[in-house]
Amino acid sequence: MKACIRCKYLTKEDKCPLCGSETSENWRGFLIILDPINSEIARKIKVDCKGKYALSVK
Amino acid sequence: MIFAIRTTTGQEKNVAEFLASRAEKEKIDIYSILATEDLKGYILVEAPNKGAVEDLVRKTFKVKGIVPGEISIDELEHLLSPTKIIESIDKGDVVELVAGPFKGEKAIVTRVDKHKEEITLELMEAAVPIPITVGIEQVKIVSKNQ
């Protein structure tokens, strides 16, 4: 899996399906957001879309 | 509310994915699931109450148990925003090379390229100081420049 360098969304594509930025294979941390409205973690990392995210991308 | 659950070391991401698909399939109220390399053998699950987490891990051989007590969001600050090593390295610092042909050698940082995440070094024990440029993952900080 690859992570978007801007929004950290995890995808198999070379371009992020959410923001269109490039993706990188070098990422750490694995976060699955199931309910972005109620999740405090989602609010903390400013994510408002359901899905899988990396915590840091290089 | 955030709870920690114990799992097999090295399987954190797989178990997180398994639990996420189970939560969706069985419509269990789970807000988020976090697996990080800094917390080996544990996964963090955010849910409205402990009952939801108990429902989620029931009858799964992959989970070894729920850690008693809950975690506040403030305690996760350092996990959610990991500071990059490049931010903490400065010109003049002494580093040790941990990979590559100069593994084990100590060197002084002469230049830091934050954008490329590369640093330029001068080996301390070399007779002639030749600048070498390496990736940030190849060094560890030994001492900071005072």
N, CA and C atoms of all chains as a GROMACS GRO file, in nm:
protein
  612
    1MET      N    1   0.083  -0.120   0.000
    1MET     CA    2   0.000   0.000   0.000
    1MET      C    3   0.087   0.126   0.000
    2LYS      N    4   0.033   0.233  -0.056
    2LYS     CA    5   0.106   0.360  -0.060
    2LYS      C    6   0.025   0.467   0.012
    3ALA      N    7   0.096   0.567   0.064
    3ALA     CA    8   0.028   0.674   0.137
    3ALA      C    9   0.043   0.805   0.063
    4CYS      N   10  -0.065   0.883   0.060
    4CYS     CA   11  -0.062   1.014  -0.004
    4CYS      C   12   0.030   1.106   0.078
    5ILE      N   13   0.119   1.179   0.007
    5ILE     CA   14   0.214   1.263   0.082
    5ILE      C   15   0.146   1.386   0.142
    6ARG      N   16   0.025   1.422   0.093
    6ARG     CA   17  -0.042   1.540   0.147
    6ARG      C   18  -0.146   1.503   0.253
    7CYS      N   19  -0.240   1.415   0.218
    7CYS     CA   20  -0.348   1.386   0.315
    7CYS      C   21  -0.326   1.254   0.390
    8LYS      N   22  -0.220   1.179   0.356
    8LYS     CA   23  -0.182   1.055   0.425
    8LYS      C   24  -0.280   0.940   0.404
    9TYR      N   25  -0.371   0.954   0.308
    9TYR     CA   26  -0.467   0.847   0.280
    9TYR      C   27  -0.394   0.728   0.217
   10LEU      N   28  -0.426   0.607   0.261
   10LEU     CA   29  -0.359   0.488   0.208
   10LEU      C   30  -0.436   0.433   0.088
   11THR      N   31  -0.362   0.407  -0.019
   11THR     CA   32  -0.423   0.359  -0.142
   11THR      C   33  -0.325   0.270  -0.217
   12LYS      N   34  -0.375   0.199  -0.317
   12LYS     CA   35  -0.285   0.119  -0.400
   12LYS      C   36  -0.244   0.196  -0.525
   13GLU      N   37  -0.310   0.310  -0.550
   13GLU     CA   38  -0.285   0.387  -0.672
   13GLU      C   39  -0.160   0.475  -0.657
   14ASP      N   40  -0.112   0.527  -0.773
   14ASP     CA   41   0.002   0.619  -0.771
   14ASP      C   42  -0.042   0.762  -0.741
   15LYS      N   43  -0.170   0.790  -0.763
   15LYS     CA   44  -0.225   0.922  -0.731
   15LYS      C   45  -0.334   0.905  -0.625
   16CYS      N   46  -0.337   0.997  -0.529
   16CYS     CA   47  -0.434   0.986  -0.421
   16CYS      C   48  -0.577   1.008  -0.474
   17PRO      N   49  -0.672   0.916  -0.446
   17PRO     CA   50  -0.808   0.934  -0.496
   17PRO      C   51  -0.883   1.049  -0.428
   18LEU      N   52  -0.834   1.095  -0.313
   18LEU     CA   53  -0.902   1.203  -0.241
   18LEU      C   54  -0.855   1.341  -0.287
   19CYS      N   55  -0.722   1.361  -0.289
   19CYS     CA   56  -0.673   1.496  -0.321
   19CYS      C   57  -0.590   1.502  -0.449
   20GLY      N   58  -0.558   1.388  -0.508
   20GLY     CA   59  -0.485   1.389  -0.636
   20GLY      C   60  -0.334   1.407  -0.623
   21SER      N   61  -0.282   1.410  -0.500
   21SER     CA   62  -0.138   1.426  -0.482
   21SER      C   63  -0.066   1.294  -0.507
   22GLU      N   64   0.066   1.302  -0.507
   22GLU     CA   65   0.146   1.181  -0.528
   22GLU      C   66   0.143   1.093  -0.404
   23THR      N   67   0.172   0.964  -0.423
   23THR     CA   68   0.175   0.873  -0.309
   23THR      C   69   0.317   0.820  -0.289
   24SER      N   70   0.346   0.776  -0.167
   24SER     CA   71   0.480   0.728  -0.134
   24SER      C   72   0.468   0.592  -0.063
   25GLU      N   73   0.569   0.507  -0.086
   25GLU     CA   74   0.567   0.376  -0.021
   25GLU      C   75   0.628   0.381   0.119
   26ASN      N   76   0.692   0.493   0.149
   26ASN     CA   77   0.762   0.507   0.275
   26ASN      C   78   0.672   0.574   0.379
   27TRP      N   79   0.597   0.494   0.453
   27TRP     CA   80   0.505   0.552   0.553
   27TRP      C   81   0.508   0.469   0.681
   28ARG      N   82   0.464   0.532   0.790
   28ARG     CA   83   0.462   0.466   0.922
   28ARG      C   84   0.328   0.492   0.990
   29GLY      N   85   0.290   0.399   1.077
   29GLY     CA   86   0.166   0.417   1.153
   29GLY      C   87   0.045   0.382   1.068
   30PHE      N   88  -0.050   0.309   1.124
   30PHE     CA   89  -0.166   0.262   1.047
   30PHE      C   90  -0.292   0.295   1.124
   31LEU      N   91  -0.374   0.380   1.066
   31LEU     CA   92  -0.495   0.426   1.135
   31LEU      C   93  -0.617   0.400   1.046
   32ILE      N   94  -0.717   0.333   1.101
   32ILE     CA   95  -0.840   0.310   1.026
   32ILE      C   96  -0.950   0.395   1.090
   33ILE      N   97  -1.006   0.486   1.012
   33ILE     CA   98  -1.116   0.569   1.063
   33ILE      C   99  -1.247   0.508   1.013
   34LEU      N  100  -1.331   0.468   1.107
   34LEU     CA  101  -1.459   0.408   1.069
   34LEU      C  102  -1.574   0.508   1.082
   35ASP      N  103  -1.560   0.600   1.179
   35ASP     CA  104  -1.664   0.699   1.203
   35ASP      C  105  -1.599   0.837   1.224
   36PRO      N  106  -1.572   0.909   1.114
   36PRO     CA  107  -1.498   1.036   1.125
   36PRO      C  108  -1.573   1.144   1.203
   37ILE      N  109  -1.706   1.131   1.214
   37ILE     CA  110  -1.783   1.236   1.283
   37ILE      C  111  -1.762   1.227   1.434
   38ASN      N  112  -1.762   1.105   1.488
   38ASN     CA  113  -1.752   1.088   1.633
   38ASN      C  114  -1.609   1.065   1.682
   39SER      N  115  -1.518   1.033   1.592
   39SER     CA  116  -1.382   0.997   1.634
   39SER      C  117  -1.300   1.119   1.676
   40GLU      N  118  -1.247   1.113   1.800
   40GLU     CA  119  -1.162   1.221   1.849
   40GLU      C  120  -1.026   1.220   1.777
   41ILE      N  121  -0.978   1.098   1.747
   41ILE     CA  122  -0.849   1.083   1.678
   41ILE      C  123  -0.858   1.147   1.539
   42ALA      N  124  -0.970   1.124   1.469
   42ALA     CA  125  -0.990   1.182   1.336
   42ALA      C  126  -0.988   1.334   1.343
   43ARG      N  127  -1.052   1.388   1.448
   43ARG     CA  128  -1.054   1.534   1.466
   43ARG      C  129  -0.914   1.586   1.492
   44LYS      N  130  -0.838   1.510   1.572
   44LYS     CA  131  -0.702   1.552   1.610
   44LYS      C  132  -0.610   1.558   1.487
   45ILE      N  133  -0.620   1.460   1.398
   45ILE     CA  134  -0.533   1.462   1.281
   45ILE      C  135  -0.602   1.525   1.159
   46LYS      N  136  -0.716   1.590   1.185
   46LYS     CA  137  -0.792   1.667   1.085
   46LYS      C  138  -0.831   1.583   0.963
   47VAL      N  139  -0.896   1.470   0.990
   47VAL     CA  140  -0.944   1.381   0.885
   47VAL      C  141  -1.096   1.380   0.890
   48ASP      N  142  -1.163   1.401   0.776
   48ASP     CA  143  -1.310   1.396   0.780
   48ASP      C  144  -1.366   1.296   0.679
   49CYS      N  145  -1.284   1.202   0.639
   49CYS     CA  146  -1.327   1.101   0.542
   49CYS      C  147  -1.295   0.963   0.598
   50LYS      N  148  -1.389   0.871   0.582
   50LYS     CA  149  -1.369   0.734   0.628
   50LYS      C  150  -1.257   0.667   0.546
   51GLY      N  151  -1.179   0.582   0.608
   51GLY     CA  152  -1.076   0.511   0.531
   51GLY      C  153  -0.953   0.481   0.612
   52LYS      N  154  -0.848   0.436   0.542
   52LYS     CA  155  -0.723   0.401   0.607
   52LYS      C  156  -0.621   0.513   0.585
   53TYR      N  157  -0.547   0.545   0.692
   53TYR     CA  158  -0.450   0.654   0.684
   53TYR      C  159  -0.317   0.612   0.745
   54ALA      N  160  -0.210   0.676   0.701
   54ALA     CA  161  -0.080   0.659   0.764
   54ALA      C  162  -0.064   0.772   0.866
   55LEU      N  163   0.025   0.754   0.964
   55LEU     CA  164   0.047   0.863   1.060
   55LEU      C  165   0.158   0.957   1.013
   56SER      N  166   0.260   0.901   0.948
   56SER     CA  167   0.362   0.988   0.891
   56SER      C  168   0.408   0.931   0.757
   57VAL      N  169   0.431   1.021   0.664
   57VAL     CA  170   0.472   0.982   0.528
   57VAL      C  171   0.600   1.057   0.494
   58LYS      N  172   0.695   0.986   0.432
   58LYS     CA  173   0.820   1.052   0.394
   58LYS      C  174   0.830   1.060   0.242
   59MET      N  175  -1.387   0.734   2.391
   59MET     CA  176  -1.304   0.653   2.481
   59MET      C  177  -1.208   0.567   2.399
   60ILE      N  178  -1.083   0.561   2.443
   60ILE     CA  179  -0.984   0.482   2.369
   60ILE      C  180  -0.935   0.367   2.458
   61PHE      N  181  -0.934   0.248   2.402
   61PHE     CA  182  -0.891   0.129   2.477
   61PHE      C  183  -0.774   0.063   2.406
   62ALA      N  184  -0.687  -0.001   2.484
   62ALA     CA  185  -0.574  -0.075   2.425
   62ALA      C  186  -0.609  -0.222   2.428
   63ILE      N  187  -0.585  -0.292   2.318
   63ILE     CA  188  -0.604  -0.436   2.319
   63ILE      C  189  -0.472  -0.504   2.285
   64ARG      N  190  -0.449  -0.617   2.348
   64ARG     CA  191  -0.324  -0.689   2.332
   64ARG      C  192  -0.335  -0.787   2.216
   65THR      N  193  -0.232  -0.794   2.133
   65THR     CA  194  -0.236  -0.885   2.019
   65THR      C  195  -0.096  -0.943   1.996
   66THR      N  196  -0.082  -1.023   1.893
   66THR     CA  197   0.048  -1.083   1.864
   66THR      C  198   0.142  -0.977   1.807
   67THR      N  199   0.266  -0.974   1.856
   67THR     CA  200   0.364  -0.877   1.806
   67THR      C  201   0.392  -0.906   1.658
   68GLY      N  202   0.392  -0.802   1.579
   68GLY     CA  203   0.419  -0.816   1.436
   68GLY      C  204   0.293  -0.831   1.352
   69GLN      N  205   0.181  -0.856   1.419
   69GLN     CA  206   0.054  -0.877   1.347
   69GLN      C  207  -0.042  -0.760   1.366
   70GLU      N  208   0.009  -0.648   1.421
   70GLU     CA  209  -0.079  -0.536   1.458
   70GLU      C  210  -0.163  -0.486   1.341
   71LYS      N  211  -0.098  -0.465   1.226
   71LYS     CA  212  -0.171  -0.408   1.111
   71LYS      C  213  -0.275  -0.506   1.057
   72ASN      N  214  -0.237  -0.634   1.049
   72ASN     CA  215  -0.332  -0.734   1.000
   72ASN      C  216  -0.453  -0.745   1.090
   73VAL      N  217  -0.426  -0.747   1.222
   73VAL     CA  218  -0.536  -0.759   1.318
   73VAL      C  219  -0.625  -0.634   1.312
   74ALA      N  220  -0.562  -0.516   1.295
   74ALA     CA  221  -0.639  -0.391   1.285
   74ALA      C  222  -0.734  -0.398   1.164
   75GLU      N  223  -0.682  -0.446   1.051
   75GLU     CA  224  -0.766  -0.457   0.930
   75GLU      C  225  -0.879  -0.557   0.951
   76PHE      N  226  -0.844  -0.670   1.015
   76PHE     CA  227  -0.944  -0.773   1.042
   76PHE      C  228  -1.056  -0.718   1.132
   77LEU      N  229  -1.015  -0.646   1.238
   77LEU     CA  230  -1.114  -0.591   1.331
   77LEU      C  231  -1.201  -0.484   1.264
   78ALA      N  232  -1.140  -0.404   1.176
   78ALA     CA  233  -1.215  -0.299   1.107
   78ALA      C  234  -1.321  -0.361   1.016
   79SER      N  235  -1.283  -0.468   0.944
   79SER     CA  236  -1.383  -0.529   0.855
   79SER      C  237  -1.491  -0.599   0.935
   80ARG      N  238  -1.453  -0.654   1.051
   80ARG     CA  239  -1.553  -0.718   1.136
   80ARG      C  240  -1.651  -0.615   1.193
   81ALA      N  241  -1.598  -0.499   1.236
   81ALA     CA  242  -1.683  -0.394   1.291
   81ALA      C  243  -1.785  -0.347   1.187
   82GLU      N  244  -1.739  -0.338   1.061
   82GLU     CA  245  -1.830  -0.294   0.954
   82GLU      C  246  -1.935  -0.400   0.924
   83LYS      N  247  -1.889  -0.524   0.919
   83LYS     CA  248  -1.979  -0.633   0.882
   83LYS      C  249  -2.087  -0.654   0.989
   84GLU      N  250  -2.043  -0.651   1.114
   84GLU     CA  251  -2.138  -0.678   1.223
   84GLU      C  252  -2.200  -0.551   1.281
   85LYS      N  253  -2.169  -0.438   1.216
   85LYS     CA  254  -2.222  -0.306   1.256
   85LYS      C  255  -2.196  -0.277   1.406
   86ILE      N  256  -2.073  -0.297   1.448
   86ILE     CA  257  -2.034  -0.264   1.586
   86ILE      C  258  -1.989  -0.118   1.585
   87ASP      N  259  -2.029  -0.042   1.689
   87ASP     CA  260  -2.001   0.101   1.694
   87ASP      C  261  -1.855   0.127   1.733
   88ILE      N  262  -1.766   0.129   1.634
   88ILE     CA  263  -1.624   0.157   1.658
   88ILE      C  264  -1.589   0.281   1.578
   89TYR      N  265  -1.520   0.378   1.642
   89TYR     CA  266  -1.488   0.503   1.573
   89TYR      C  267  -1.359   0.491   1.492
   90SER      N  268  -1.254   0.434   1.554
   90SER     CA  269  -1.128   0.422   1.480
   90SER      C  270  -1.040   0.314   1.543
   91ILE      N  271  -0.946   0.264   1.463
   91ILE     CA  272  -0.851   0.162   1.510
   91ILE      C  273  -0.711   0.208   1.470
   92LEU      N  274  -0.619   0.204   1.566
   92LEU     CA  275  -0.485   0.255   1.540
   92LEU      C  276  -0.380   0.148   1.571
   93ALA      N  277  -0.292   0.122   1.474
   93ALA     CA  278  -0.179   0.030   1.494
   93ALA      C  279  -0.052   0.107   1.461
   94THR      N  280   0.038   0.120   1.556
   94THR     CA  281   0.160   0.196   1.528
   94THR      C  282   0.283   0.113   1.564
   95GLU      N  283   0.392   0.138   1.492
   95GLU     CA  284   0.517   0.065   1.513
   95GLU      C  285   0.576   0.094   1.651
   96ASP      N  286   0.539   0.210   1.708
   96ASP     CA  287   0.594   0.249   1.838
   96ASP      C  288   0.531   0.171   1.953
   97LEU      N  289   0.423   0.103   1.926
   97LEU     CA  290   0.351   0.033   2.032
   97LEU      C  291   0.336  -0.113   1.990
   98LYS      N  292   0.444  -0.189   2.011
   98LYS     CA  293   0.445  -0.328   1.963
   98LYS      C  294   0.356  -0.417   2.049
   99GLY      N  295   0.276  -0.500   1.983
   99GLY     CA  296   0.191  -0.595   2.054
   99GLY      C  297   0.058  -0.538   2.101
  100TYR      N  298   0.032  -0.412   2.068
  100TYR     CA  299  -0.095  -0.351   2.110
  100TYR      C  300  -0.161  -0.277   1.993
  101ILE      N  301  -0.293  -0.270   1.999
  101ILE     CA  302  -0.371  -0.189   1.904
  101ILE      C  303  -0.460  -0.099   1.987
  102LEU      N  304  -0.481   0.023   1.941
  102LEU     CA  305  -0.571   0.113   2.013
  102LEU      C  306  -0.704   0.120   1.939
  103VAL      N  307  -0.812   0.106   2.014
  103VAL     CA  308  -0.946   0.109   1.954
  103VAL      C  309  -1.026   0.221   2.019
  104GLU      N  310  -1.084   0.305   1.937
  104GLU     CA  311  -1.167   0.415   1.988
  104GLU      C  312  -1.314   0.378   1.969
  105ALA      N  313  -1.388   0.379   2.077
  105ALA     CA  314  -1.529   0.338   2.073
  105ALA      C  315  -1.608   0.420   2.176
  106PRO      N  316  -1.741   0.424   2.164
  106PRO     CA  317  -1.820   0.504   2.261
  106PRO      C  318  -1.818   0.443   2.401
  107ASN      N  319  -1.801   0.310   2.412
  107ASN     CA  320  -1.797   0.246   2.543
  107ASN      C  321  -1.718   0.116   2.536
  108LYS      N  322  -1.688   0.059   2.654
  108LYS     CA  323  -1.607  -0.062   2.657
  108LYS      C  324  -1.682  -0.183   2.599
  109GLY      N  325  -1.813  -0.181   2.611
  109GLY     CA  326  -1.895  -0.291   2.560
  109GLY      C  327  -1.874  -0.313   2.411
  110ALA      N  328  -1.862  -0.204   2.336
  110ALA     CA  329  -1.842  -0.215   2.191
  110ALA      C  330  -1.710  -0.285   2.160
  111VAL      N  331  -1.606  -0.253   2.240
  111VAL     CA  332  -1.475  -0.315   2.218
  111VAL      C  333  -1.482  -0.464   2.255
  112GLU      N  334  -1.554  -0.494   2.363
  112GLU     CA  335  -1.571  -0.634   2.403
  112GLU      C  336  -1.645  -0.713   2.294
  113ASP      N  337  -1.746  -0.651   2.234
  113ASP     CA  338  -1.818  -0.714   2.123
  113ASP      C  339  -1.724  -0.741   2.006
  114LEU      N  340  -1.638  -0.643   1.981
  114LEU     CA  341  -1.547  -0.650   1.866
  114LEU      C  342  -1.447  -0.765   1.878
  115VAL      N  343  -1.391  -0.783   1.999
  115VAL     CA  344  -1.286  -0.883   2.015
  115VAL      C  345  -1.338  -1.021   2.057
  116ARG      N  346  -1.470  -1.032   2.079
  116ARG     CA  347  -1.527  -1.159   2.124
  116ARG      C  348  -1.504  -1.268   2.019
  117LYS      N  349  -1.460  -1.381   2.066
  117LYS     CA  350  -1.437  -1.499   1.981
  117LYS      C  351  -1.336  -1.475   1.869
  118THR      N  352  -1.236  -1.392   1.893
  118THR     CA  353  -1.128  -1.380   1.794
  118THR      C  354  -1.002  -1.431   1.859
  119PHE      N  355  -0.940  -1.528   1.797
  119PHE     CA  356  -0.817  -1.584   1.853
  119PHE      C  357  -0.700  -1.488   1.836
  120LYS      N  358  -0.717  -1.386   1.751
  120LYS     CA  359  -0.607  -1.293   1.723
  120LYS      C  360  -0.584  -1.194   1.836
  121VAL      N  361  -0.685  -1.176   1.920
  121VAL     CA  362  -0.674  -1.077   2.028
  121VAL      C  363  -0.656  -1.149   2.161
  122LYS      N  364  -0.556  -1.101   2.238
  122LYS     CA  365  -0.526  -1.170   2.364
  122LYS      C  366  -0.597  -1.108   2.484
  123GLY      N  367  -0.658  -0.993   2.466
  123GLY     CA  368  -0.732  -0.934   2.578
  123GLY      C  369  -0.735  -0.783   2.571
  124ILE      N  370  -0.821  -0.726   2.654
  124ILE     CA  371  -0.834  -0.580   2.661
  124ILE      C  372  -0.759  -0.531   2.784
  125VAL      N  373  -0.678  -0.428   2.768
  125VAL     CA  374  -0.604  -0.372   2.881
  125VAL      C  375  -0.702  -0.293   2.968
  126PRO      N  376  -0.704  -0.319   3.099
  126PRO     CA  377  -0.798  -0.245   3.185
  126PRO      C  378  -0.769  -0.094   3.184
  127GLY      N  379  -0.874  -0.016   3.192
  127GLY     CA  380  -0.857   0.130   3.192
  127GLY      C  381  -0.864   0.186   3.052
  128GLU      N  382  -0.880   0.318   3.047
  128GLU     CA  383  -0.886   0.381   2.916
  128GLU      C  384  -0.776   0.485   2.898
  129ILE      N  385  -0.757   0.525   2.773
  129ILE     CA  386  -0.648   0.617   2.739
  129ILE      C  387  -0.710   0.750   2.696
  130SER      N  388  -0.652   0.860   2.742
  130SER     CA  389  -0.704   0.989   2.698
  130SER      C  390  -0.634   1.029   2.568
  131ILE      N  391  -0.701   1.112   2.493
  131ILE     CA  392  -0.648   1.155   2.362
  131ILE      C  393  -0.514   1.230   2.377
  132ASP      N  394  -0.497   1.299   2.491
  132ASP     CA  395  -0.372   1.375   2.513
  132ASP      C  396  -0.251   1.283   2.524
  133GLU      N  397  -0.274   1.160   2.576
  133GLU     CA  398  -0.164   1.066   2.588
  133GLU      C  399  -0.117   1.014   2.452
  134LEU      N  400  -0.200   1.031   2.351
  134LEU     CA  401  -0.166   0.981   2.217
  134LEU      C  402  -0.098   1.087   2.131
  135GLU      N  403  -0.086   1.207   2.187
  135GLU     CA  404  -0.030   1.321   2.111
  135GLU      C  405   0.099   1.283   2.038
  136HIS      N  406   0.193   1.220   2.111
  136HIS     CA  407   0.323   1.190   2.050
  136HIS      C  408   0.314   1.080   1.945
  137LEU      N  409   0.210   0.995   1.955
  137LEU     CA  410   0.196   0.889   1.854
  137LEU      C  411   0.133   0.944   1.726
  138LEU      N  412   0.040   1.038   1.743
  138LEU     CA  413  -0.034   1.091   1.628
  138LEU      C  414   0.047   1.192   1.548
  139SER      N  415   0.137   1.263   1.614
  139SER     CA  416   0.220   1.359   1.539
  139SER      C  417   0.367   1.327   1.564
  140PRO      N  418   0.418   1.221   1.501
  140PRO     CA  419   0.558   1.184   1.525
  140PRO      C  420   0.653   1.292   1.471
  141THR      N  421   0.747   1.334   1.555
  141THR     CA  422   0.843   1.435   1.509
  141THR      C  423   0.951   1.364   1.429
  142LYS      N  424   0.982   1.420   1.317
  142LYS     CA  425   1.083   1.360   1.231
  142LYS      C  426   1.221   1.386   1.288
  143ILE      N  427   1.312   1.289   1.268
  143ILE     CA  428   1.448   1.302   1.318
  143ILE      C  429   1.518   1.421   1.252
  144ILE      N  430   1.481   1.451   1.128
  144ILE     CA  431   1.544   1.561   1.054
  144ILE      C  432   1.518   1.696   1.124
  145GLU      N  433   1.406   1.706   1.196
  145GLU     CA  434   1.373   1.830   1.267
  145GLU      C  435   1.464   1.850   1.388
  146SER      N  436   1.516   1.738   1.442
  146SER     CA  437   1.594   1.750   1.565
  146SER      C  438   1.744   1.749   1.540
  147ILE      N  439   1.786   1.740   1.414
  147ILE     CA  440   1.929   1.733   1.384
  147ILE      C  441   1.976   1.871   1.335
  148ASP      N  442   2.092   1.915   1.381
  148ASP     CA  443   2.143   2.046   1.342
  148ASP      C  444   2.289   2.037   1.300
  149LYS      N  445   2.334   2.141   1.234
  149LYS     CA  446   2.474   2.152   1.193
  149LYS      C  447   2.564   2.147   1.318
  150GLY      N  448   2.670   2.070   1.314
  150GLY     CA  449   2.762   2.062   1.428
  150GLY      C  450   2.736   1.943   1.519
  151ASP      N  451   2.624   1.876   1.503
  151ASP     CA  452   2.592   1.759   1.586
  151ASP      C  453   2.685   1.643   1.549
  152VAL      N  454   2.712   1.557   1.648
  152VAL     CA  455   2.791   1.437   1.622
  152VAL      C  456   2.694   1.322   1.600
  153VAL      N  457   2.710   1.251   1.488
  153VAL     CA  458   2.622   1.138   1.459
  153VAL      C  459   2.706   1.012   1.435
  154GLU      N  460   2.641   0.898   1.447
  154GLU     CA  461   2.707   0.772   1.414
  154GLU      C  462   2.634   0.711   1.295
  155LEU      N  463   2.711   0.663   1.198
  155LEU     CA  464   2.648   0.600   1.082
  155LEU      C  465   2.606   0.459   1.119
  156VAL      N  466   2.484   0.425   1.089
  156VAL     CA  467   2.432   0.293   1.127
  156VAL      C  468   2.413   0.202   1.006
  157ALA      N  469   2.443   0.252   0.887
  157ALA     CA  470   2.430   0.170   0.765
  157ALA      C  471   2.530   0.220   0.661
  158GLY      N  472   2.545   0.146   0.554
  158GLY     CA  473   2.632   0.187   0.444
  158GLY      C  474   2.778   0.152   0.468
  159PRO      N  475   2.868   0.192   0.375
  159PRO     CA  476   3.010   0.155   0.385
  159PRO      C  477   3.081   0.214   0.507
  160PHE      N  478   3.031   0.320   0.563
  160PHE     CA  479   3.096   0.384   0.678
  160PHE      C  480   3.028   0.346   0.810
  161LYS      N  481   2.958   0.236   0.813
  161LYS     CA  482   2.884   0.190   0.932
  161LYS      C  483   2.975   0.186   1.054
  162GLY      N  484   2.929   0.243   1.164
  162GLY     CA  485   3.006   0.242   1.288
  162GLY      C  486   3.095   0.365   1.306
  163GLU      N  487   3.117   0.442   1.198
  163GLU     CA  488   3.202   0.562   1.206
  163GLU      C  489   3.123   0.678   1.266
  164LYS      N  490   3.197   0.765   1.336
  164LYS     CA  491   3.133   0.887   1.387
  164LYS      C  492   3.163   1.003   1.292
  165ALA      N  493   3.072   1.096   1.284
  165ALA     CA  494   3.089   1.207   1.191
  165ALA      C  495   3.023   1.332   1.245
  166ILE      N  496   3.068   1.448   1.192
  166ILE     CA  497   3.007   1.576   1.232
  166ILE      C  498   2.918   1.624   1.116
  167VAL      N  499   2.800   1.672   1.151
  167VAL     CA  500   2.706   1.720   1.049
  167VAL      C  501   2.752   1.858   1.000
  168THR      N  502   2.766   1.873   0.868
  168THR     CA  503   2.806   2.003   0.815
  168THR      C  504   2.693   2.074   0.742
  169ARG      N  505   2.594   1.996   0.700
  169ARG     CA  506   2.482   2.059   0.629
  169ARG      C  507   2.358   1.971   0.645
  170VAL      N  508   2.241   2.032   0.659
  170VAL     CA  509   2.116   1.957   0.672
  170VAL      C  510   2.022   2.001   0.561
  171ASP      N  511   1.976   1.903   0.480
  171ASP     CA  512   1.878   1.933   0.374
  171ASP      C  513   1.744   1.878   0.420
  172LYS      N  514   1.663   1.969   0.478
  172LYS     CA  515   1.536   1.924   0.537
  172LYS      C  516   1.439   1.874   0.431
  173HIS      N  517   1.446   1.933   0.312
  173HIS     CA  518   1.351   1.896   0.206
  173HIS      C  519   1.376   1.754   0.156
  174LYS      N  520   1.503   1.723   0.128
  174LYS     CA  521   1.537   1.590   0.076
  174LYS      C  522   1.556   1.489   0.188
  175GLU      N  523   1.559   1.537   0.314
  175GLU     CA  524   1.588   1.453   0.430
  175GLU      C  525   1.725   1.387   0.417
  176GLU      N  526   1.822   1.468   0.379
  176GLU     CA  527   1.961   1.422   0.366
  176GLU      C  528   2.050   1.512   0.450
  177ILE      N  529   2.162   1.454   0.497
  177ILE     CA  530   2.258   1.537   0.569
  177ILE      C  531   2.398   1.514   0.512
  178THR      N  532   2.480   1.619   0.516
  178THR     CA  533   2.618   1.609   0.472
  178THR      C  534   2.707   1.600   0.595
  179LEU      N  535   2.801   1.505   0.591
  179LEU     CA  536   2.884   1.477   0.709
  179LEU      C  537   3.031   1.485   0.676
  180GLU      N  538   3.110   1.502   0.781
  180GLU     CA  539   3.255   1.487   0.768
  180GLU      C  540   3.296   1.383   0.870
  181LEU      N  541   3.360   1.276   0.824
  181LEU     CA  542   3.400   1.169   0.916
  181LEU      C  543   3.506   1.221   1.012
  182MET      N  544   3.494   1.186   1.140
  182MET     CA  545   3.584   1.239   1.241
  182MET      C  546   3.722   1.175   1.233
  183GLU      N  547   3.728   1.048   1.195
  183GLU     CA  548   3.856   0.979   1.196
  183GLU      C  549   3.928   0.979   1.062
  184ALA      N  550   3.870   1.046   0.962
  184ALA     CA  551   3.935   1.049   0.831
  184ALA      C  552   4.050   1.150   0.834
  185ALA      N  553   4.163   1.118   0.766
  185ALA     CA  554   4.279   1.207   0.764
  185ALA      C  555   4.246   1.333   0.684
  186VAL      N  556   4.176   1.312   0.572
  186VAL     CA  557   4.136   1.425   0.489
  186VAL      C  558   3.984   1.437   0.499
  187PRO      N  559   3.933   1.553   0.541
  187PRO     CA  560   3.787   1.563   0.555
  187PRO      C  561   3.715   1.569   0.420
  188ILE      N  562   3.651   1.461   0.385
  188ILE     CA  563   3.575   1.455   0.260
  188ILE      C  564   3.426   1.459   0.297
  189PRO      N  565   3.353   1.554   0.241
  189PRO     CA  566   3.209   1.557   0.273
  189PRO      C  567   3.133   1.441   0.208
  190ILE      N  568   3.054   1.373   0.286
  190ILE     CA  569   2.969   1.268   0.229
  190ILE      C  570   2.823   1.300   0.262
  191THR      N  571   2.736   1.271   0.166
  191THR     CA  572   2.593   1.298   0.187
  191THR      C  573   2.519   1.166   0.201
  192VAL      N  574   2.445   1.154   0.308
  192VAL     CA  575   2.370   1.030   0.333
  192VAL      C  576   2.225   1.064   0.370
  193GLY      N  577   2.140   0.965   0.356
  193GLY     CA  578   1.999   0.980   0.396
  193GLY      C  579   1.988   0.982   0.547
  194ILE      N  580   1.886   1.046   0.598
  194ILE     CA  581   1.869   1.063   0.742
  194ILE      C  582   1.853   0.929   0.815
  195GLU      N  583   1.802   0.826   0.743
  195GLU     CA  584   1.779   0.696   0.807
  195GLU      C  585   1.910   0.620   0.832
  196GLN      N  586   2.021   0.674   0.776
  196GLN     CA  587   2.148   0.604   0.793
  196GLN      C  588   2.227   0.649   0.916
  197VAL      N  589   2.174   0.744   0.990
  197VAL     CA  590   2.249   0.794   1.106
  197VAL      C  591   2.167   0.791   1.234
  198LYS      N  592   2.240   0.793   1.347
  198LYS     CA  593   2.172   0.818   1.476
  198LYS      C  594   2.252   0.927   1.547
  199ILE      N  595   2.180   1.009   1.622
  199ILE     CA  596   2.246   1.122   1.687
  199ILE      C  597   2.322   1.072   1.810
  200VAL      N  598   2.450   1.110   1.821
  200VAL     CA  599   2.530   1.070   1.937
  200VAL      C  600   2.530   1.185   2.038
  201SER      N  601   2.565   1.304   1.994
  201SER     CA  602   2.556   1.418   2.085
  201SER      C  603   2.522   1.544   2.007
  202LYS      N  604   2.451   1.633   2.077
  202LYS     CA  605   2.408   1.757   2.013
  202LYS      C  606   2.517   1.862   2.026
  203ASN      N  607   2.519   1.954   1.929
  203ASN     CA  608   2.612   2.066   1.932
  203ASN      C  609   2.574   2.161   2.046
  204GLN      N  610   2.667   2.190   2.135
  204GLN     CA  611   2.633   2.277   2.250
  204GLN      C  612   2.633   2.423   2.210
   0.00000   0.00000   0.00000
